[in-house]
Amino acid sequence: MSKEPKGAILQRDKETYAIVPRIPMGVLTPEILEKLAKVARKYKVRIIKITSGQRIALVGIKPQDVDNAWNDLEMEVGPAEGLCVHYVQACPGTETCKFGQGDSLGLAAKIEKMYVGKKDFIQAKTKFGISGCKLNCAESYVRDLGAFATPEGWTVVVGGNSGGRPRIGNVIAEKLPEEETLGLIKNCLDYYSKNANKRERLPRFIERIGIEEFKKAVL
């Protein structure tokens, strides 16, 4: 049996693959768009899809073209499978939005650098939502870990998810400065990774042990 191409996801036809470049917080540049368009034309990509994780999937690449497509893109893989932090979703926050009360892109960029794609320390796929205000456009309440800004600081939410078993996350801290927010997120991931069962998502872990037990361990 032939080895599957690195950084590619086998598609329904069992013949072609999708690749998902990492696009932190969904922020693009003209240069990135030009590379994506060039690769899509060169390798006859069938579908270009904006994903729920603010990434762009190039779908329908032949197995012999996958490595060359990655070389042409010169971009990192945006993990879409596996036991790791998959992505950090973020709204524009104070960078551009008139409602922004916190630098959601700045906080999300730090979390991206710390965790996205890192393996061997997490029990299941994990997703973040970082919002610049209480409107929560980055869906902070339905991500494994979330945070949203208020005029007094960051509110941290844990244990949310959407999908087939939706759960609204629990607020565990409010009015935090950025550094304390990052520290609390680290505490949450450390405790979760050391105590959850293999492939047990953070929401299921919290349901099993109880939110008060979780708070007692991380705060």
PyRosetta script that sets phi, psi and omega in degrees:
from pyrosetta import init, pose_from_sequence

init()
pose = pose_from_sequence("MSKEPKGAILQRDKETYAIVPRIPMGVLTPEILEKLAKVARKYKVRIIKITSGQRIALVGIKPQDVDNAWNDLEMEVGPAEGLCVHYVQACPGTETCKFGQGDSLGLAAKIEKMYVGKKDFIQAKTKFGISGCKLNCAESYVRDLGAFATPEGWTVVVGGNSGGRPRIGNVIAEKLPEEETLGLIKNCLDYYSKNANKRERLPRFIERIGIEEFKKAVL")
pose.set_psi(1, 131.0)
pose.set_omega(1, -176.9)
pose.set_phi(2, -72.4)
pose.set_psi(2, 150.1)
pose.set_omega(2, -179.2)
pose.set_phi(3, -77.3)
pose.set_psi(3, 137.8)
pose.set_omega(3, -179.9)
pose.set_phi(4, -71.4)
pose.set_psi(4, 144.0)
pose.set_omega(4, 178.4)
pose.set_phi(5, -60.9)
pose.set_psi(5, 144.2)
pose.set_omega(5, -179.6)
pose.set_phi(6, -69.9)
pose.set_psi(6, 139.3)
pose.set_omega(6, 176.4)
pose.set_phi(7, 69.3)
pose.set_psi(7, 30.8)
pose.set_omega(7, -177.9)
pose.set_phi(8, -136.3)
pose.set_psi(8, 152.0)
pose.set_omega(8, -177.9)
pose.set_phi(9, -119.2)
pose.set_psi(9, 120.6)
pose.set_omega(9, -179.9)
pose.set_phi(10, -62.3)
pose.set_psi(10, 137.5)
pose.set_omega(10, -176.4)
pose.set_phi(11, -97.8)
pose.set_psi(11, 178.1)
pose.set_omega(11, -174.5)
pose.set_phi(12, -58.4)
pose.set_psi(12, -32.4)
pose.set_omega(12, -178.0)
pose.set_phi(13, -75.2)
pose.set_psi(13, -6.3)
pose.set_omega(13, 179.9)
pose.set_phi(14, 63.2)
pose.set_psi(14, 15.0)
pose.set_omega(14, -178.0)
pose.set_phi(15, -125.9)
pose.set_psi(15, -30.7)
pose.set_omega(15, -177.1)
pose.set_phi(16, -117.6)
pose.set_psi(16, 169.9)
pose.set_omega(16, -173.7)
pose.set_phi(17, -129.3)
pose.set_psi(17, 158.7)
pose.set_omega(17, 169.9)
pose.set_phi(18, -111.0)
pose.set_psi(18, 143.9)
pose.set_omega(18, 170.9)
pose.set_phi(19, -121.6)
pose.set_psi(19, 144.2)
pose.set_omega(19, -175.1)
pose.set_phi(20, -127.8)
pose.set_psi(20, 96.7)
pose.set_omega(20, 178.2)
pose.set_phi(21, -65.7)
pose.set_psi(21, 147.8)
pose.set_omega(21, 176.6)
pose.set_phi(22, -74.5)
pose.set_psi(22, 124.7)
pose.set_omega(22, 178.1)
pose.set_phi(23, -128.5)
pose.set_psi(23, 87.3)
pose.set_omega(23, -174.6)
pose.set_phi(24, -50.9)
pose.set_psi(24, 125.4)
pose.set_omega(24, 179.1)
pose.set_phi(25, 58.0)
pose.set_psi(25, 12.5)
pose.set_omega(25, -180.0)
pose.set_phi(26, 73.8)
pose.set_psi(26, 16.7)
pose.set_omega(26, -178.3)
pose.set_phi(27, -89.5)
pose.set_psi(27, 121.0)
pose.set_omega(27, -176.7)
pose.set_phi(28, -109.6)
pose.set_psi(28, 161.6)
pose.set_omega(28, 172.3)
pose.set_phi(29, -125.0)
pose.set_psi(29, 162.7)
pose.set_omega(29, 175.4)
pose.set_phi(30, -56.9)
pose.set_psi(30, -35.6)
pose.set_omega(30, -179.1)
pose.set_phi(31, -65.2)
pose.set_psi(31, -42.7)
pose.set_omega(31, 178.4)
pose.set_phi(32, -64.1)
pose.set_psi(32, -43.9)
pose.set_omega(32, 179.3)
pose.set_phi(33, -61.4)
pose.set_psi(33, -40.2)
pose.set_omega(33, 178.7)
pose.set_phi(34, -64.1)
pose.set_psi(34, -40.9)
pose.set_omega(34, 178.1)
pose.set_phi(35, -64.9)
pose.set_psi(35, -43.5)
pose.set_omega(35, 179.3)
pose.set_phi(36, -61.0)
pose.set_psi(36, -44.0)
pose.set_omega(36, 179.7)
pose.set_phi(37, -65.1)
pose.set_psi(37, -41.3)
pose.set_omega(37, -179.8)
pose.set_phi(38, -62.6)
pose.set_psi(38, -45.3)
pose.set_omega(38, 179.7)
pose.set_phi(39, -66.4)
pose.set_psi(39, -41.3)
pose.set_omega(39, -179.7)
pose.set_phi(40, -60.5)
pose.set_psi(40, -41.1)
pose.set_omega(40, 178.6)
pose.set_phi(41, -71.4)
pose.set_psi(41, -44.5)
pose.set_omega(41, -174.4)
pose.set_phi(42, -61.9)
pose.set_psi(42, -40.8)
pose.set_omega(42, -175.0)
pose.set_phi(43, -105.5)
pose.set_psi(43, 14.7)
pose.set_omega(43, 174.2)
pose.set_phi(44, 53.6)
pose.set_psi(44, 51.8)
pose.set_omega(44, 178.7)
pose.set_phi(45, -63.4)
pose.set_psi(45, 130.8)
pose.set_omega(45, -174.5)
pose.set_phi(46, -79.2)
pose.set_psi(46, -38.9)
pose.set_omega(46, -178.2)
pose.set_phi(47, -138.5)
pose.set_psi(47, 134.0)
pose.set_omega(47, 170.3)
pose.set_phi(48, -110.8)
pose.set_psi(48, 117.1)
pose.set_omega(48, -170.1)
pose.set_phi(49, -124.7)
pose.set_psi(49, 125.1)
pose.set_omega(49, 170.2)
pose.set_phi(50, -75.2)
pose.set_psi(50, 123.6)
pose.set_omega(50, -174.6)
pose.set_phi(51, -90.3)
pose.set_psi(51, 169.7)
pose.set_omega(51, 178.3)
pose.set_phi(52, -66.8)
pose.set_psi(52, -19.3)
pose.set_omega(52, 179.5)
pose.set_phi(53, -93.7)
pose.set_psi(53, 22.4)
pose.set_omega(53, 177.7)
pose.set_phi(54, 60.2)
pose.set_psi(54, 38.0)
pose.set_omega(54, 175.0)
pose.set_phi(55, -121.6)
pose.set_psi(55, 176.2)
pose.set_omega(55, 177.4)
pose.set_phi(56, -123.6)
pose.set_psi(56, 120.9)
pose.set_omega(56, 179.0)
pose.set_phi(57, -96.5)
pose.set_psi(57, 133.4)
pose.set_omega(57, 173.9)
pose.set_phi(58, -103.7)
pose.set_psi(58, 111.7)
pose.set_omega(58, -168.8)
pose.set_phi(59, -111.0)
pose.set_psi(59, 135.0)
pose.set_omega(59, 174.4)
pose.set_phi(60, 103.2)
pose.set_psi(60, 30.6)
pose.set_omega(60, -179.3)
pose.set_phi(61, -91.4)
pose.set_psi(61, 135.7)
pose.set_omega(61, 178.8)
pose.set_phi(62, -70.3)
pose.set_psi(62, 147.0)
pose.set_omega(62, -175.1)
pose.set_phi(63, -56.4)
pose.set_psi(63, -35.5)
pose.set_omega(63, -178.4)
pose.set_phi(64, -73.3)
pose.set_psi(64, -10.9)
pose.set_omega(64, -178.6)
pose.set_phi(65, -101.2)
pose.set_psi(65, -9.1)
pose.set_omega(65, -172.3)
pose.set_phi(66, -60.1)
pose.set_psi(66, -51.4)
pose.set_omega(66, -178.0)
pose.set_phi(67, -61.0)
pose.set_psi(67, -41.6)
pose.set_omega(67, 179.2)
pose.set_phi(68, -65.9)
pose.set_psi(68, -36.5)
pose.set_omega(68, 178.6)
pose.set_phi(69, -63.7)
pose.set_psi(69, -43.4)
pose.set_omega(69, 177.4)
pose.set_phi(70, -63.8)
pose.set_psi(70, -40.5)
pose.set_omega(70, 178.4)
pose.set_phi(71, -62.6)
pose.set_psi(71, -39.2)
pose.set_omega(71, 179.5)
pose.set_phi(72, -69.3)
pose.set_psi(72, -37.2)
pose.set_omega(72, -178.9)
pose.set_phi(73, -69.8)
pose.set_psi(73, -36.8)
pose.set_omega(73, -175.2)
pose.set_phi(74, 55.2)
pose.set_psi(74, 43.7)
pose.set_omega(74, -179.8)
pose.set_phi(75, -128.1)
pose.set_psi(75, 156.6)
pose.set_omega(75, 177.0)
pose.set_phi(76, -78.8)
pose.set_psi(76, 157.7)
pose.set_omega(76, 176.3)
pose.set_phi(77, -72.4)
pose.set_psi(77, 133.3)
pose.set_omega(77, 171.4)
pose.set_phi(78, -93.2)
pose.set_psi(78, 102.2)
pose.set_omega(78, -171.6)
pose.set_phi(79, -57.4)
pose.set_psi(79, 124.9)
pose.set_omega(79, 179.3)
pose.set_phi(80, -116.8)
pose.set_psi(80, -3.2)
pose.set_omega(80, 177.5)
pose.set_phi(81, -140.1)
pose.set_psi(81, 165.7)
pose.set_omega(81, 171.3)
pose.set_phi(82, 95.2)
pose.set_psi(82, 170.9)
pose.set_omega(82, -176.4)
pose.set_phi(83, -90.3)
pose.set_psi(83, 89.5)
pose.set_omega(83, -178.8)
pose.set_phi(84, -167.0)
pose.set_psi(84, 174.3)
pose.set_omega(84, 171.6)
pose.set_phi(85, -74.4)
pose.set_psi(85, 118.9)
pose.set_omega(85, -174.4)
pose.set_phi(86, -81.5)
pose.set_psi(86, -47.8)
pose.set_omega(86, -177.9)
pose.set_phi(87, -163.0)
pose.set_psi(87, 164.9)
pose.set_omega(87, 172.2)
pose.set_phi(88, -119.8)
pose.set_psi(88, 108.1)
pose.set_omega(88, 177.9)
pose.set_phi(89, -81.9)
pose.set_psi(89, 138.9)
pose.set_omega(89, -179.1)
pose.set_phi(90, -149.8)
pose.set_psi(90, 148.0)
pose.set_omega(90, 172.4)
pose.set_phi(91, -91.3)
pose.set_psi(91, 173.2)
pose.set_omega(91, -178.1)
pose.set_phi(92, -66.6)
pose.set_psi(92, -26.2)
pose.set_omega(92, -179.7)
pose.set_phi(93, 57.4)
pose.set_psi(93, -147.0)
pose.set_omega(93, -176.1)
pose.set_phi(94, -70.8)
pose.set_psi(94, -7.7)
pose.set_omega(94, 177.5)
pose.set_phi(95, -62.3)
pose.set_psi(95, -39.9)
pose.set_omega(95, -177.9)
pose.set_phi(96, -142.7)
pose.set_psi(96, -22.6)
pose.set_omega(96, -168.6)
pose.set_phi(97, -85.1)
pose.set_psi(97, 135.0)
pose.set_omega(97, -179.2)
pose.set_phi(98, -68.3)
pose.set_psi(98, -18.9)
pose.set_omega(98, 178.4)
pose.set_phi(99, -92.0)
pose.set_psi(99, -8.4)
pose.set_omega(99, -173.8)
pose.set_phi(100, -61.2)
pose.set_psi(100, 133.6)
pose.set_omega(100, 177.7)
pose.set_phi(101, -121.2)
pose.set_psi(101, -0.3)
pose.set_omega(101, 177.6)
pose.set_phi(102, -154.8)
pose.set_psi(102, 157.0)
pose.set_omega(102, -177.9)
pose.set_phi(103, -82.0)
pose.set_psi(103, 79.6)
pose.set_omega(103, -176.7)
pose.set_phi(104, -65.4)
pose.set_psi(104, -37.5)
pose.set_omega(104, 178.3)
pose.set_phi(105, -65.7)
pose.set_psi(105, -39.2)
pose.set_omega(105, 179.4)
pose.set_phi(106, -65.6)
pose.set_psi(106, -45.6)
pose.set_omega(106, 178.4)
pose.set_phi(107, -64.7)
pose.set_psi(107, -43.8)
pose.set_omega(107, -179.4)
pose.set_phi(108, -62.9)
pose.set_psi(108, -37.9)
pose.set_omega(108, 179.4)
pose.set_phi(109, -62.8)
pose.set_psi(109, -38.7)
pose.set_omega(109, 178.3)
pose.set_phi(110, -66.7)
pose.set_psi(110, -40.5)
pose.set_omega(110, 178.2)
pose.set_phi(111, -66.2)
pose.set_psi(111, -42.0)
pose.set_omega(111, 176.1)
pose.set_phi(112, -53.8)
pose.set_psi(112, -50.2)
pose.set_omega(112, -176.5)
pose.set_phi(113, -63.7)
pose.set_psi(113, -35.1)
pose.set_omega(113, -177.7)
pose.set_phi(114, -75.4)
pose.set_psi(114, -36.2)
pose.set_omega(114, -164.2)
pose.set_phi(115, -129.5)
pose.set_psi(115, -30.1)
pose.set_omega(115, -168.9)
pose.set_phi(116, -62.2)
pose.set_psi(116, 128.6)
pose.set_omega(116, 177.8)
pose.set_phi(117, 83.1)
pose.set_psi(117, -11.1)
pose.set_omega(117, 179.9)
pose.set_phi(118, -69.5)
pose.set_psi(118, 129.7)
pose.set_omega(118, -177.7)
pose.set_phi(119, -109.9)
pose.set_psi(119, 177.3)
pose.set_omega(119, 172.8)
pose.set_phi(120, 68.1)
pose.set_psi(120, 12.8)
pose.set_omega(120, 174.5)
pose.set_phi(121, -132.5)
pose.set_psi(121, 0.9)
pose.set_omega(121, -174.3)
pose.set_phi(122, -127.8)
pose.set_psi(122, 149.6)
pose.set_omega(122, -174.1)
pose.set_phi(123, -90.9)
pose.set_psi(123, -21.1)
pose.set_omega(123, -178.3)
pose.set_phi(124, -157.5)
pose.set_psi(124, 172.6)
pose.set_omega(124, 178.0)
pose.set_phi(125, -60.2)
pose.set_psi(125, 142.4)
pose.set_omega(125, -174.7)
pose.set_phi(126, -137.2)
pose.set_psi(126, 136.4)
pose.set_omega(126, -176.8)
pose.set_phi(127, -130.0)
pose.set_psi(127, 146.5)
pose.set_omega(127, -179.7)
pose.set_phi(128, -114.2)
pose.set_psi(128, 150.7)
pose.set_omega(128, 170.1)
pose.set_phi(129, -134.9)
pose.set_psi(129, 116.3)
pose.set_omega(129, -176.7)
pose.set_phi(130, -117.0)
pose.set_psi(130, 116.0)
pose.set_omega(130, -175.0)
pose.set_phi(131, -115.0)
pose.set_psi(131, 144.7)
pose.set_omega(131, -176.3)
pose.set_phi(132, -84.3)
pose.set_psi(132, -3.8)
pose.set_omega(132, 177.1)
pose.set_phi(133, -161.0)
pose.set_psi(133, -178.6)
pose.set_omega(133, -176.5)
pose.set_phi(134, -69.5)
pose.set_psi(134, -11.9)
pose.set_omega(134, 177.0)
pose.set_phi(135, -68.0)
pose.set_psi(135, -21.6)
pose.set_omega(135, 173.2)
pose.set_phi(136, 56.1)
pose.set_psi(136, 49.0)
pose.set_omega(136, 178.8)
pose.set_phi(137, -64.5)
pose.set_psi(137, -20.7)
pose.set_omega(137, 177.2)
pose.set_phi(138, -92.4)
pose.set_psi(138, 14.0)
pose.set_omega(138, 170.8)
pose.set_phi(139, 59.5)
pose.set_psi(139, 45.0)
pose.set_omega(139, -175.2)
pose.set_phi(140, -62.0)
pose.set_psi(140, -29.7)
pose.set_omega(140, -177.8)
pose.set_phi(141, -78.1)
pose.set_psi(141, -13.1)
pose.set_omega(141, -179.3)
pose.set_phi(142, -121.4)
pose.set_psi(142, 33.9)
pose.set_omega(142, 171.8)
pose.set_phi(143, -122.1)
pose.set_psi(143, 156.6)
pose.set_omega(143, -179.8)
pose.set_phi(144, -51.7)
pose.set_psi(144, -44.9)
pose.set_omega(144, 175.8)
pose.set_phi(145, -133.1)
pose.set_psi(145, 134.1)
pose.set_omega(145, -179.3)
pose.set_phi(146, -141.1)
pose.set_psi(146, 162.4)
pose.set_omega(146, 173.5)
pose.set_phi(147, -151.4)
pose.set_psi(147, 145.8)
pose.set_omega(147, 173.8)
pose.set_phi(148, -140.5)
pose.set_psi(148, 151.7)
pose.set_omega(148, -173.4)
pose.set_phi(149, -92.7)
pose.set_psi(149, 146.9)
pose.set_omega(149, 168.1)
pose.set_phi(150, -130.8)
pose.set_psi(150, 170.6)
pose.set_omega(150, 178.2)
pose.set_phi(151, -59.1)
pose.set_psi(151, -22.7)
pose.set_omega(151, -178.1)
pose.set_phi(152, -92.1)
pose.set_psi(152, -8.0)
pose.set_omega(152, -178.5)
pose.set_phi(153, 137.7)
pose.set_psi(153, -161.8)
pose.set_omega(153, -174.5)
pose.set_phi(154, -95.8)
pose.set_psi(154, 138.5)
pose.set_omega(154, 171.0)
pose.set_phi(155, -102.3)
pose.set_psi(155, 130.7)
pose.set_omega(155, -177.5)
pose.set_phi(156, -106.4)
pose.set_psi(156, 131.7)
pose.set_omega(156, -177.5)
pose.set_phi(157, -121.9)
pose.set_psi(157, 138.4)
pose.set_omega(157, 179.1)
pose.set_phi(158, -130.8)
pose.set_psi(158, 151.7)
pose.set_omega(158, 169.1)
pose.set_phi(159, 82.7)
pose.set_psi(159, 22.9)
pose.set_omega(159, 176.6)
pose.set_phi(160, -94.7)
pose.set_psi(160, 156.1)
pose.set_omega(160, 168.3)
pose.set_phi(161, -163.4)
pose.set_psi(161, 157.3)
pose.set_omega(161, 176.1)
pose.set_phi(162, -102.4)
pose.set_psi(162, -137.9)
pose.set_omega(162, 175.3)
pose.set_phi(163, 70.8)
pose.set_psi(163, -153.6)
pose.set_omega(163, -172.1)
pose.set_phi(164, -74.0)
pose.set_psi(164, -21.9)
pose.set_omega(164, 177.3)
pose.set_phi(165, -125.9)
pose.set_psi(165, 71.0)
pose.set_omega(165, -173.5)
pose.set_phi(166, -65.5)
pose.set_psi(166, 147.8)
pose.set_omega(166, 177.4)
pose.set_phi(167, -148.2)
pose.set_psi(167, 132.7)
pose.set_omega(167, 174.4)
pose.set_phi(168, -82.1)
pose.set_psi(168, 129.2)
pose.set_omega(168, -177.4)
pose.set_phi(169, -67.9)
pose.set_psi(169, 163.0)
pose.set_omega(169, 178.4)
pose.set_phi(170, -99.4)
pose.set_psi(170, 132.8)
pose.set_omega(170, 172.1)
pose.set_phi(171, -73.6)
pose.set_psi(171, 125.7)
pose.set_omega(171, -179.6)
pose.set_phi(172, -116.2)
pose.set_psi(172, -11.6)
pose.set_omega(172, 177.7)
pose.set_phi(173, -161.1)
pose.set_psi(173, 151.8)
pose.set_omega(173, -179.6)
pose.set_phi(174, -137.9)
pose.set_psi(174, 160.4)
pose.set_omega(174, 173.2)
pose.set_phi(175, 60.2)
pose.set_psi(175, 39.0)
pose.set_omega(175, -178.7)
pose.set_phi(176, -94.8)
pose.set_psi(176, 142.0)
pose.set_omega(176, 168.3)
pose.set_phi(177, -70.9)
pose.set_psi(177, 167.6)
pose.set_omega(177, -173.6)
pose.set_phi(178, -58.9)
pose.set_psi(178, -46.0)
pose.set_omega(178, -176.6)
pose.set_phi(179, -63.3)
pose.set_psi(179, -38.3)
pose.set_omega(179, 177.0)
pose.set_phi(180, -68.8)
pose.set_psi(180, -33.7)
pose.set_omega(180, 176.9)
pose.set_phi(181, -63.0)
pose.set_psi(181, -47.0)
pose.set_omega(181, 177.9)
pose.set_phi(182, -62.4)
pose.set_psi(182, -38.7)
pose.set_omega(182, 178.2)
pose.set_phi(183, -64.7)
pose.set_psi(183, -40.4)
pose.set_omega(183, 178.8)
pose.set_phi(184, -68.1)
pose.set_psi(184, -39.9)
pose.set_omega(184, 176.3)
pose.set_phi(185, -60.0)
pose.set_psi(185, -41.0)
pose.set_omega(185, 177.4)
pose.set_phi(186, -62.8)
pose.set_psi(186, -44.1)
pose.set_omega(186, 178.0)
pose.set_phi(187, -59.0)
pose.set_psi(187, -43.1)
pose.set_omega(187, -179.3)
pose.set_phi(188, -62.3)
pose.set_psi(188, -46.6)
pose.set_omega(188, -178.7)
pose.set_phi(189, -68.1)
pose.set_psi(189, -38.8)
pose.set_omega(189, 178.7)
pose.set_phi(190, -62.4)
pose.set_psi(190, -47.7)
pose.set_omega(190, -178.4)
pose.set_phi(191, -65.8)
pose.set_psi(191, -43.9)
pose.set_omega(191, 178.5)
pose.set_phi(192, -60.1)
pose.set_psi(192, -48.0)
pose.set_omega(192, -175.7)
pose.set_phi(193, -65.0)
pose.set_psi(193, -30.8)
pose.set_omega(193, -177.7)
pose.set_phi(194, -85.6)
pose.set_psi(194, -18.3)
pose.set_omega(194, -171.2)
pose.set_phi(195, -123.1)
pose.set_psi(195, -14.3)
pose.set_omega(195, 179.5)
pose.set_phi(196, -79.9)
pose.set_psi(196, 159.2)
pose.set_omega(196, 174.0)
pose.set_phi(197, -77.8)
pose.set_psi(197, 157.5)
pose.set_omega(197, 178.4)
pose.set_phi(198, -57.5)
pose.set_psi(198, 131.2)
pose.set_omega(198, 179.5)
pose.set_phi(199, 67.8)
pose.set_psi(199, 14.4)
pose.set_omega(199, 176.0)
pose.set_phi(200, -88.7)
pose.set_psi(200, 111.6)
pose.set_omega(200, 179.6)
pose.set_phi(201, -63.2)
pose.set_psi(201, 155.5)
pose.set_omega(201, -179.1)
pose.set_phi(202, -55.9)
pose.set_psi(202, -42.4)
pose.set_omega(202, 177.6)
pose.set_phi(203, -59.5)
pose.set_psi(203, -40.6)
pose.set_omega(203, 179.5)
pose.set_phi(204, -69.1)
pose.set_psi(204, -36.2)
pose.set_omega(204, 177.2)
pose.set_phi(205, -61.6)
pose.set_psi(205, -45.2)
pose.set_omega(205, -179.9)
pose.set_phi(206, -66.7)
pose.set_psi(206, -39.1)
pose.set_omega(206, 176.2)
pose.set_phi(207, -60.8)
pose.set_psi(207, -36.5)
pose.set_omega(207, -176.8)
pose.set_phi(208, -73.4)
pose.set_psi(208, -43.8)
pose.set_omega(208, -174.5)
pose.set_phi(209, -95.5)
pose.set_psi(209, -19.3)
pose.set_omega(209, -178.3)
pose.set_phi(210, 95.6)
pose.set_psi(210, 141.3)
pose.set_omega(210, -175.1)
pose.set_phi(211, -67.9)
pose.set_psi(211, -33.0)
pose.set_omega(211, -179.4)
pose.set_phi(212, -66.9)
pose.set_psi(212, -39.2)
pose.set_omega(212, 176.2)
pose.set_phi(213, -63.7)
pose.set_psi(213, -40.5)
pose.set_omega(213, 179.1)
pose.set_phi(214, -64.2)
pose.set_psi(214, -47.1)
pose.set_omega(214, 179.8)
pose.set_phi(215, -60.7)
pose.set_psi(215, -41.6)
pose.set_omega(215, -180.0)
pose.set_phi(216, -60.6)
pose.set_psi(216, -33.6)
pose.set_omega(216, -177.2)
pose.set_phi(217, -80.0)
pose.set_psi(217, -28.5)
pose.set_omega(217, -170.6)
pose.set_phi(218, -107.0)
pose.set_psi(218, -19.5)
pose.set_omega(218, -176.2)
pose.set_phi(219, -89.7)
pose.dump_pdb("model.pdb")
